[in-house]
């Protein structure tokens, strides 16, 4: 086999060995090179958020709920004392 043929064969087998990842929005499997933060290129073009952005939004939501509950408890406590 020629040197060029061997190099082509190595690249083809390396591409086949690459792991696939599932898009967190559409669920289609693509090679990892087509993903960014768990989102395929098609969903990226639609502006859908990746794992990191979703985790940040989830954390922010938890803090808002926590603060809301704390304020509600404080108001109930002030009404009972007041």
Backbone as numpy.savetxt, mean C-alpha at the origin, in Angstrom:
# Nx Ny Nz CAx CAy CAz Cx Cy Cz
26.48 -22.53 -27.49 25.62 -21.35 -27.49 26.53 -20.12 -27.49
26.18 -19.15 -28.27 26.98 -17.93 -28.35 26.84 -17.12 -27.07
27.76 -16.20 -26.90 27.73 -15.34 -25.71 26.44 -14.52 -25.65
26.01 -13.98 -26.80 24.78 -13.19 -26.85 23.57 -14.06 -26.52
23.54 -15.26 -27.06 22.43 -16.17 -26.78 22.36 -16.54 -25.31
23.53 -16.75 -24.70 23.57 -17.08 -23.27 23.07 -15.91 -22.43
23.47 -14.69 -22.79 23.03 -13.51 -22.04 21.52 -13.31 -22.17
20.99 -13.52 -23.36 19.53 -13.40 -23.56 18.82 -14.45 -22.73
19.31 -15.68 -22.74 18.68 -16.76 -21.99 18.69 -16.46 -20.49
19.80 -15.92 -19.98 19.88 -15.58 -18.56 18.88 -14.50 -18.19
18.71 -13.51 -19.05 17.73 -12.45 -18.77 16.31 -12.98 -18.79
16.00 -13.85 -19.73 14.65 -14.41 -19.83 14.34 -15.26 -18.60
15.27 -16.08 -18.17 15.03 -16.91 -16.98 14.97 -16.06 -15.72
15.76 -14.96 -15.66 15.71 -14.08 -14.48 14.36 -13.39 -14.38
13.79 -12.98 -15.51 12.47 -12.35 -15.50 11.42 -13.34 -15.01
11.53 -14.59 -15.42 10.58 -15.61 -15.00 10.67 -15.93 -13.52
11.86 -15.73 -12.94 12.06 -16.02 -11.51 11.60 -14.87 -10.62
11.37 -13.71 -11.19 10.96 -12.54 -10.39 9.60 -12.81 -9.76
9.47 -12.40 -8.51 8.22 -12.63 -7.78 7.12 -11.69 -8.26
5.90 -12.18 -8.20 4.76 -11.35 -8.55 4.13 -10.80 -7.28
3.45 -9.69 -7.42 2.78 -9.06 -6.29 1.37 -8.69 -6.73
0.44 -8.77 -5.80 -0.95 -8.46 -6.10 -1.24 -7.00 -5.76
-1.92 -6.31 -6.66 -2.30 -4.92 -6.44 -3.32 -4.87 -5.30
-3.16 -3.91 -4.38 -4.07 -3.84 -3.23 -5.44 -3.29 -3.61
-5.58 -2.74 -4.82 -6.86 -2.19 -5.24 -7.61 -3.11 -6.21
-6.96 -3.48 -7.31 -7.66 -4.27 -8.33 -7.44 -5.76 -8.18
-6.41 -6.16 -7.41 -6.17 -7.57 -7.14 -5.43 -8.32 -8.24
-5.04 -7.65 -9.32 -4.31 -8.33 -10.39 -2.86 -8.50 -10.00
-2.31 -9.65 -10.44 -0.91 -9.93 -10.14 -0.02 -9.39 -11.24
1.04 -8.70 -10.83 2.03 -8.17 -11.75 3.39 -8.40 -11.14
4.42 -8.32 -11.97 5.77 -8.39 -11.43 6.04 -7.16 -10.58
6.87 -7.32 -9.59 7.12 -6.25 -8.63 7.61 -4.96 -9.28
8.26 -5.09 -10.43 8.76 -3.89 -11.10 7.62 -3.01 -11.60
6.43 -3.59 -11.71 5.27 -2.83 -12.16 4.47 -2.26 -11.00
4.95 -2.45 -9.79 4.23 -1.99 -8.59 5.00 -0.89 -7.90
4.27 -0.01 -7.26 4.86 1.01 -6.42 4.02 1.06 -5.14
4.60 0.61 -4.05 3.93 0.62 -2.75 2.65 -0.21 -2.78
2.69 -1.33 -3.52 1.55 -2.25 -3.56 0.47 -1.90 -4.57
0.69 -0.89 -5.41 -0.32 -0.43 -6.36 0.24 -0.60 -7.78
-0.53 -1.24 -8.66 -0.09 -1.42 -10.04 -0.14 -0.09 -10.79
0.49 -0.07 -11.94 0.58 1.19 -12.70 -0.80 1.71 -13.11
-1.70 0.80 -13.47 -3.04 1.23 -13.88 -3.75 1.96 -12.75
-3.67 1.42 -11.54 -4.32 2.06 -10.39 -3.57 3.33 -9.99
-2.23 3.36 -10.20 -1.46 4.58 -9.92 -1.93 5.72 -10.81
-2.21 5.40 -12.08 -2.68 6.42 -13.01 -4.03 6.98 -12.59
-4.82 6.18 -11.87 -6.12 6.63 -11.38 -5.98 7.42 -10.08
-4.75 7.49 -9.56 -4.50 8.27 -8.35 -4.84 7.54 -7.06
-4.92 6.22 -7.10 -5.25 5.46 -5.89 -4.04 5.40 -4.96
-4.24 5.49 -3.65 -3.13 5.54 -2.70 -2.47 4.18 -2.51
-1.19 4.22 -2.11 -0.45 3.00 -1.81 -0.57 2.61 -0.36
0.16 1.56 0.02 0.10 1.05 1.40 0.50 2.11 2.42
1.56 2.84 2.14 2.05 3.83 3.09 1.03 4.93 3.33
0.45 5.44 2.26 -0.55 6.50 2.40 -1.79 6.00 3.13
-2.21 4.76 2.83 -3.37 4.20 3.52 -3.09 4.02 5.01
-1.87 3.58 5.35 -1.51 3.40 6.76 -1.50 4.74 7.49
-1.01 5.79 6.81 -1.00 7.12 7.43 -2.42 7.62 7.67
-3.31 7.39 6.71 -4.70 7.83 6.88 -5.37 7.05 8.01
-5.07 5.77 8.12 -5.65 4.94 9.17 -5.18 5.42 10.54
-3.89 5.76 10.65 -3.35 6.25 11.91 -3.98 7.59 12.28
-4.12 8.47 11.31 -4.76 9.77 11.56 -6.19 9.58 12.03
-6.93 8.66 11.40 -8.30 8.38 11.80 -8.36 7.89 13.25
-7.43 7.02 13.62 -7.40 6.50 15.00 -7.17 7.63 16.00
-6.28 8.57 15.67 -6.02 9.69 16.57 -7.23 10.60 16.69
-7.92 10.84 15.59 -9.11 11.68 15.62 -10.19 11.04 16.50
-10.37 9.74 16.36 -11.35 9.02 17.18 -10.94 9.08 18.65
-9.67 8.86 18.93 -9.18 8.90 20.31 -9.42 10.27 20.94
-9.07 11.33 20.22 -9.27 12.68 20.74 -10.75 12.98 20.92
-11.58 12.54 20.00 -13.02 12.73 20.12 -13.59 12.05 21.35
-13.16 10.84 21.60 -13.63 10.10 22.79 -13.15 10.79 24.06
-11.90 11.27 24.05 -11.37 11.96 25.23 -12.15 13.23 25.52
-12.47 14.00 24.50 -13.26 15.23 24.68 -14.65 14.89 25.19
-15.26 13.87 24.65 -16.59 13.45 25.09 -16.57 13.02 26.55
-15.56 12.27 26.96 -15.45 11.85 28.36 -15.25 13.06 29.27
-14.44 14.02 28.82 -14.23 15.23 29.60 -15.54 16.00 29.77
-16.32 16.12 28.72 -17.61 16.82 28.81 -18.58 16.11 29.75
-18.62 14.79 29.66 -19.50 14.02 30.56 -19.04 14.23 32.00
-17.74 14.18 32.24 -17.20 14.39 33.58 -17.56 15.78 34.10
-17.45 16.81 33.26 -17.79 18.18 33.68 -19.27 18.32 33.96
-20.12 17.64 33.23 -21.57 17.69 33.46 -21.89 17.02 34.79
-21.25 15.92 35.08 -21.50 15.20 36.34 -21.06 16.07 37.53
-19.92 16.71 37.42 -19.42 17.56 38.51 -20.21 18.87 38.62
-20.69 19.34 37.46 -21.19 20.67 37.40 -22.50 21.00 37.85
